[in-house]
Amino acid sequence: MPDSRHESLIADAAGLNDLIDHIREERRFGFDTEFVSEDTYEPVLCLIQVATSRRLAAVDPLALAAGDLDAFWAVVLDPEIEVVMHAAGEDMRICLMRTGKLPARVFDVQLAAGLVGYSYPLSHTNLVSQVLRATVSGSETRTDWRRRPLTPAQVRYALDDVRYLLDLQDRLGAELDRLGRREWAEAEFRDFMVAVEERADQDRWRRLPGLHQLSRRALEAARRLSEWREGEARRQNRPMRQVMRDDLVVAIAKRMPNGRRDLEALRDFNRPGLISRADEILKAVEAARGVPDDQLPEPAPRHDDAPGASTVANLLSAALAQCCLENKVAGSLVANTSDLKSLIRWRLDGCPGGERPILAEGWRGEMCGGLLLDVLDGRRTLRVVDPASEFPVALEPTRTEETPGR
């Protein structure tokens, strides 16, 4: 059936304010953005897409004056209004950068789908196809959204990102209610927002790959080099990776060079932009040498798992896959290998109080936590019942062999 909703491109404050009033009347809206982050320190917000029951609108931030979008972000953050989205981690990061806050009421259709039997994570295109049997065009995937004017095809493509969000919410929400999993979904939506906020709060340098190879002194060097790089990226308005790659930051920190020759001997330290800043880079390393031992950063905790942990985790993974299959939940949404190993360590420690593993908490604990602990303790076993069946494996109570003659 053709979409009868009014479509518009909004490029002035009056049109935006009218849209905001409309959203407040509707009390929910589909939300997405188009941004470009390849060439700048912070993403350039190029388009905001909105869907309600009666309207589809693309808002052009590049045509609006500074401050015009404040009222729109207030709508996004309004706890009386529900924001419907699909895997909007980067969109939420932009919201956090612009406002310092995240919305209180969200519905993520990708997460909801994983809780009612669809694969996770499903792309927007595949989700629309599988749930609504509709087709979304991908003809503008390589668009530079900064260029103006936007063509009708570009606007139509952008609106397709929100066109089906409310229908998806209605369909998936009904299935969540049918299965009694609305609370599961609400918990996942909250956790998603917390993860976005925690990632923003986390020291960026702690996300550098290969830090486990570094001494505490070298960690301090990595921290200072990362801070220098971030300052340069902000000053030049360039992505940090264009100032200095992550692996080179770690390589310099590991080497702790004593002078220019030592620094320039590093492979890949041959770009003019780096060579010309060699003295600043060496200054950061030298500052790390002067930090007292008791003030050096601690390495991230690393767990020494038992020799058989990987084998046991594989066994639990099979049990989890069967449990998820029976309950129609995407296994990749429930847990990964790290989560399984965390459960194993917790069980070996005697299931202490305090911080509990994710598989022993909330809806995951309700659905599969007890079952996985039963497998760990030998109270349940996996048995192949029919390799050709949709449910090829059974999780059954362990049978205790009776002593002969008894």
MITI-786329 format. One record per residue (C-alpha): x, y negated, z negated; residue in three letters. Coordinates in steps of 0.02 Angstrom, whole numbers, padded with zeros to 5 digits, m for minus. Layout:
<rs>
       c1       c2       c3   kolfi
        X        Y        Z     ALA
...
</rs>
This chain:
<rs>
       c1       c2       c3   kolfi
    00000    00000    00000     MET
    00071   m00172    00046     PRO
    00127   m00281   m00099     ASP
    00002   m00425   m00113     SER
    00102   m00525   m00241     ARG
    00155   m00701   m00196     HIS
    00341   m00711   m00153     GLU
    00445   m00868   m00171     SER
    00621   m00938   m00177     LEU
    00634   m01067   m00316     ILE
    00767   m01201   m00297     ALA
    00705   m01346   m00404     ASP
    00663   m01379   m00586     ALA
    00477   m01403   m00555     ALA
    00461   m01232   m00473     GLY
    00562   m01151   m00612     LEU
    00455   m01229   m00749     ASN
    00297   m01168   m00661     ASP
    00371   m00992   m00656     LEU
    00417   m01001   m00840     ILE
    00238   m01050   m00886     ASP
    00175   m00904   m00781     HIS
    00292   m00781   m00869     ILE
    00231   m00841   m01038     ARG
    00052   m00805   m00983     GLU
    00098   m00631   m00920     GLU
    00197   m00581   m01077     ARG
    00314   m00466   m00979     ARG
    00420   m00476   m00824     PHE
    00544   m00378   m00721     GLY
    00718   m00454   m00725     PHE
    00876   m00437   m00623     ASP
    01018   m00547   m00562     THR
    01140   m00559   m00420     GLU
    01314   m00618   m00465     PHE
    01490   m00619   m00396     VAL
    01637   m00581   m00511     SER
    01778   m00535   m00391     GLU
    01863   m00706   m00380     ASP
    01829   m00798   m00544     THR
    01864   m00782   m00729     TYR
    01679   m00772   m00771     GLU
    01543   m00704   m00656     PRO
    01458   m00831   m00544     VAL
    01270   m00815   m00567     LEU
    01198   m00831   m00392     CYS
    01017   m00774   m00404     LEU
    00888   m00725   m00535     ILE
    00746   m00610   m00484     GLN
    00580   m00604   m00576     VAL
    00429   m00491   m00554     ALA
    00260   m00507   m00639     THR
    00092   m00428   m00599     SER
    00053   m00572   m00481     ARG
    00217   m00648   m00424     ARG
    00389   m00606   m00357     LEU
    00515   m00747   m00371     ALA
    00698   m00773   m00335     ALA
    00774   m00919   m00431     VAL
    00927   m01004   m00355     ASP
    01041   m01060   m00499     PRO
    01163   m01139   m00377     LEU
    01029   m01264   m00322     ALA
    00981   m01313   m00500     LEU
    01061   m01443   m00613     ALA
    01160   m01393   m00768     ALA
    01038   m01358   m00909     GLY
    00888   m01321   m00797     ASP
    00903   m01136   m00838     LEU
    00898   m01160   m01027     ASP
    00709   m01143   m01030     ALA
    00719   m00983   m00928     PHE
    00844   m00904   m01047     TRP
    00728   m00952   m01190     ALA
    00593   m00846   m01107     VAL
    00714   m00700   m01090     VAL
    00751   m00712   m01277     LEU
    00571   m00739   m01333     ASP
    00521   m00588   m01443     PRO
    00341   m00607   m01384     GLU
    00392   m00569   m01204     ILE
    00451   m00400   m01141     GLU
    00597   m00394   m01019     VAL
    00592   m00245   m00900     VAL
    00757   m00199   m00817     MET
    00861   m00063   m00739     HIS
    01036   m00031   m00809     ALA
    01057   m00216   m00842     ALA
    01219   m00211   m00942     GLY
    01304   m00343   m00835     GLU
    01146   m00448   m00826     ASP
    01135   m00443   m01016     MET
    01319   m00490   m01028     ARG
    01281   m00646   m00927     ILE
    01134   m00684   m01043     CYS
    01250   m00664   m01193     LEU
    01382   m00777   m01114     MET
    01252   m00912   m01076     ARG
    01154   m00907   m01239     THR
    01256   m00812   m01368     GLY
    01105   m00696   m01392     LYS
    01017   m00546   m01316     LEU
    00831   m00515   m01292     PRO
    00735   m00433   m01433     ALA
    00611   m00337   m01324     ARG
    00676   m00239   m01176     VAL
    00622   m00087   m01077     PHE
    00757   m00004   m00974     ASP
    00679    00108   m00842     VAL
    00842    00204   m00815     GLN
    00851    00254   m00999     LEU
    00665    00293   m01005     ALA
    00679    00406   m00854     ALA
    00818    00507   m00936     GLY
    00705    00538   m01086     LEU
    00562    00612   m00983     VAL
    00652    00735   m00872     GLY
    00740    00635   m00735     TYR
    00927    00637   m00710     SER
    01034    00506   m00796     TYR
    01097    00387   m00737     PRO
    00986    00370   m00584     LEU
    01015    00225   m00465     SER
    00873    00104   m00440     HIS
    00845    00168   m00263     THR
    00836    00350   m00318     ASN
    00727    00310   m00468     LEU
    00600    00217   m00361     VAL
    00601    00360   m00237     SER
    00580    00499   m00365     GLN
    00452    00416   m00479     VAL
    00351    00310   m00358     LEU
    00389    00393   m00190     ARG
    00434    00224   m00119     ALA
    00585    00171   m00016     THR
    00702    00028   m00058     VAL
    00812   m00046    00077     SER
    01000   m00059    00050     GLY
    01040   m00169    00199     SER
    01113   m00315    00100     GLU
    01227   m00221   m00020     THR
    01382   m00315    00042     ARG
    01305   m00489    00034     THR
    01408   m00634   m00032     ASP
    01272   m00709   m00141     TRP
    01365   m00874   m00158     ARG
    01337   m00923    00024     ARG
    01192   m01036    00069     ARG
    01066   m01041    00144     PRO
    00999   m00870    00097     LEU
    00911   m00779    00237     THR
    00735   m00707    00220     PRO
    00812   m00533    00228     ALA
    00928   m00572    00083     GLN
    00785   m00639   m00023     VAL
    00677   m00488    00019     ARG
    00819   m00370   m00028     TYR
    00847   m00461   m00192     ALA
    00662   m00453   m00235     LEU
    00661   m00267   m00201     ASP
    00772   m00250   m00356     ASP
    00625   m00305   m00465     VAL
    00476   m00264   m00353     ARG
    00446   m00093   m00431     TYR
    00506   m00121   m00610     LEU
    00333   m00147   m00688     LEU
    00260    00003   m00597     ASP
    00408    00106   m00657     LEU
    00380    00047   m00835     GLN
    00196    00091   m00827     ASP
    00228    00265   m00757     ARG
    00375    00307   m00871     LEU
    00295    00227   m01023     GLY
    00141    00336   m01001     ALA
    00252    00490   m00992     GLU
    00348    00436   m01148     LEU
    00182    00421   m01240     ASP
    00121    00589   m01175     ARG
    00279    00673   m01240     LEU
    00280    00576   m01403     GLY
    00448    00495   m01361     ARG
    00409    00309   m01368     ARG
    00511    00293   m01528     GLU
    00657    00382   m01444     TRP
    00653    00256   m01304     ALA
    00642    00107   m01420     GLU
    00794    00172   m01514     ALA
    00892    00191   m01351     GLU
    00845    00015   m01295     PHE
    00907   m00055   m01461     ARG
    01068    00044   m01452     ASP
    01095   m00018   m01274     PHE
    01085   m00199   m01332     MET
    01201   m00163   m01479     VAL
    01328   m00086   m01360     ALA
    01325   m00241   m01248     VAL
    01353   m00352   m01399     GLU
    01489   m00243   m01475     GLU
    01584   m00238   m01312     ARG
    01579   m00427   m01304     ALA
    01640   m00441   m01485     ASP
    01777   m00310   m01468     GLN
    01953   m00376   m01443     ASP
    01978   m00364   m01257     ARG
    02156   m00303   m01272     TRP
    02097   m00150   m01366     ARG
    02018   m00089   m01204     ARG
    02184   m00083   m01111     LEU
    02218    00094   m01045     PRO
    02370    00184   m01114     GLY
    02380    00098   m01284     LEU
    02401    00266   m01369     HIS
    02578    00272   m01295     GLN
    02632    00116   m01389     LEU
    02714    00088   m01557     SER
    02636   m00037   m01676     ARG
    02766   m00166   m01623     ARG
    02725   m00136   m01441     ALA
    02538   m00149   m01482     LEU
    02572   m00323   m01549     GLU
    02662   m00365   m01387     ALA
    02513   m00298   m01287     ALA
    02396   m00406   m01390     ARG
    02499   m00564   m01361     ARG
    02524   m00528   m01177     LEU
    02337   m00498   m01158     SER
    02299   m00664   m01242     GLU
    02423   m00753   m01128     TRP
    02344   m00671   m00976     ARG
    02168   m00718   m01031     GLU
    02220   m00899   m01057     GLY
    02298   m00905   m00884     GLU
    02145   m00825   m00805     ALA
    02031   m00953   m00887     ARG
    02145   m01097   m00838     ARG
    02156   m01040   m00657     GLN
    01975   m00975   m00651     ASN
    02034   m00809   m00584     ARG
    01997   m00629   m00638     PRO
    02122   m00570   m00767     MET
    02176   m00424   m00659     ARG
    02235   m00550   m00528     GLN
    02347   m00635   m00656     VAL
    02421   m00471   m00717     MET
    02358   m00293   m00700     ARG
    02312   m00193   m00854     ASP
    02445   m00061   m00824     ASP
    02580   m00194   m00807     LEU
    02529   m00274   m00973     VAL
    02552   m00104   m01057     VAL
    02714   m00068   m00963     ALA
    02792   m00233   m01020     ILE
    02735   m00204   m01199     ALA
    02809   m00029   m01197     LYS
    02975   m00089   m01127     ARG
    02989   m00243   m01242     MET
    03110   m00327   m01119     PRO
    03253   m00430   m01191     ASN
    03277   m00547   m01043     GLY
    03228   m00590   m00866     ARG
    03335   m00455   m00786     ARG
    03258   m00324   m00899     ASP
    03084   m00390   m00864     LEU
    03107   m00405   m00676     GLU
    03174   m00227   m00669     ALA
    02996   m00167   m00699     LEU
    02912   m00098   m00546     ARG
    02774   m00214   m00481     ASP
    02845   m00365   m00571     PHE
    02889   m00442   m00405     ASN
    02746   m00561   m00372     ARG
    02794   m00745   m00363     PRO
    02654   m00790   m00482     GLY
    02728   m00675   m00614     LEU
    02911   m00711   m00584     ILE
    02880   m00897   m00604     SER
    02799   m00864   m00775     ARG
    02933   m00744   m00836     ALA
    02989   m00860   m00976     ASP
    02811   m00871   m01045     GLU
    02793   m00682   m01038     ILE
    02960   m00657   m01127     LEU
    02907   m00784   m01258     LYS
    02752   m00680   m01296     ALA
    02860   m00523   m01315     VAL
    02984   m00615   m01426     GLU
    02843   m00677   m01537     ALA
    02787   m00496   m01560     ALA
    02963   m00451   m01620     ARG
    02949   m00579   m01760     GLY
    02788   m00514   m01837     VAL
    02815   m00430   m02008     PRO
    02787   m00242   m02009     ASP
    02637   m00254   m02126     ASP
    02548   m00372   m02007     GLN
    02563   m00265   m01851     LEU
    02403   m00194   m01776     PRO
    02356   m00017   m01819     GLU
    02337    00107   m01676     PRO
    02162    00165   m01635     ALA
    02117    00322   m01733     PRO
    02156    00483   m01642     ARG
    02078    00646   m01695     HIS
    02183    00803   m01709     ASP
    02055    00933   m01663     ASP
    02072    01115   m01708     ALA
    02154    01225   m01574     PRO
    01988    01302   m01527     GLY
    01889    01139   m01523     ALA
    01881    01130   m01333     SER
    01817    01309   m01320     THR
    01687    01279   m01454     VAL
    01637    01114   m01371     ALA
    01610    01208   m01207     ASN
    01497    01331   m01298     LEU
    01399    01190   m01378     LEU
    01387    01105   m01209     SER
    01301    01259   m01138     ALA
    01182    01264   m01287     ALA
    01147    01079   m01267     LEU
    01114    01098   m01081     ALA
    00986    01234   m01117     GLN
    00904    01130   m01254     CYS
    00892    00979   m01138     CYS
    00822    01086   m00998     LEU
    00686    01153   m01112     GLU
    00644    00980   m01179     ASN
    00656    00891   m01010     LYS
    00788    00766   m01065     VAL
    00943    00720   m00963     ALA
    01092    00802   m01047     GLY
    01211    00662   m00997     SER
    01102    00541   m01095     LEU
    01107    00647   m01251     VAL
    01293    00676   m01276     ALA
    01464    00696   m01197     ASN
    01612    00807   m01244     THR
    01677    00677   m01367     SER
    01509    00678   m01457     ASP
    01513    00868   m01468     LEU
    01688    00867   m01540     LYS
    01634    00737   m01666     SER
    01495    00853   m01723     LEU
    01620    00997   m01738     ILE
    01740    00892   m01845     ARG
    01596    00835   m01955     TRP
    01539    01015   m01982     ARG
    01716    01072   m02022     LEU
    01728    00932   m02150     ASP
    01573    00998   m02237     GLY
    01446    00876   m02163     CYS
    01496    00730   m02275     PRO
    01380    00583   m02307     GLY
    01416    00410   m02243     GLY
    01439    00389   m02056     GLU
    01362    00536   m01967     ARG
    01395    00592   m01788     PRO
    01271    00535   m01657     ILE
    01208    00713   m01633     LEU
    01155    00722   m01816     ALA
    01058    00559   m01811     GLU
    00894    00494   m01742     GLY
    00804    00578   m01600     TRP
    00959    00675   m01549     ARG
    00969    00754   m01721     GLY
    00783    00791   m01711     GLU
    00792    00871   m01539     MET
    00957    00966   m01541     CYS
    01064    00925   m01693     GLY
    01001    01066   m01802     GLY
    01009    01189   m01658     LEU
    01191    01146   m01619     LEU
    01238    01165   m01803     LEU
    01153    01335   m01801     ASP
    01262    01384   m01652     VAL
    01417    01318   m01742     LEU
    01374    01419   m01898     ASP
    01336    01577   m01800     GLY
    01150    01576   m01838     ARG
    01105    01559   m01654     ARG
    01179    01636   m01500     THR
    01164    01610   m01312     LEU
    01105    01755   m01206     ARG
    01088    01761   m01017     VAL
    00912    01818   m00979     VAL
    00892    01784   m00793     ASP
    01029    01697   m00690     PRO
    00903    01659   m00553     ALA
    00776    01579   m00669     SER
    00747    01395   m00707     GLU
    00789    01443   m00887     PHE
    00933    01567   m00863     PRO
    00992    01563   m01044     VAL
    00902    01591   m01209     ALA
    00954    01524   m01379     LEU
    00906    01658   m01503     GLU
    00932    01691   m01688     PRO
    01083    01801   m01720     THR
    01037    01981   m01755     ARG
    01121    02055   m01909     THR
    01175    02234   m01879     GLU
    01105    02352   m02009     GLU
    01224    02471   m02098     THR
    01196    02653   m02037     PRO
    01094    02758   m02159     GLY
    01009    02611   m02239     ARG
</rs>
